[in-house]
């Protein structure tokens, strides 16, 4: 979880919190055969062990979407404001989606 929060913080400091959001399209909980195909795809596209992408393994502390509060807790612990956290957890996506679809 700390690595994911480090990743979020990096982008917040690089581009600003209004441009950071969490993609929820990772196929956690998917069937093993599908995750293994995803693993083969990442390897075929140049990702190696040094990149730390293991599709068959969930992020420790985020086993499924019921663990989303762990991200919130982590952002709070790192000093993000309520407004920033709401943005990162979904309001930023909604803002961009509304602008694109308008």
Secondary structure, DSSP 8 states (H G I E B T S, - for coil): -HHHHHHHHHHHHHH-GGG--------TT--HHHHHHHHHHHHHTT--GGGT--TTS-BTTBSSGGGHHHHHHHHHHTT--HHHHHIIIIIHHHHHHHHHH-
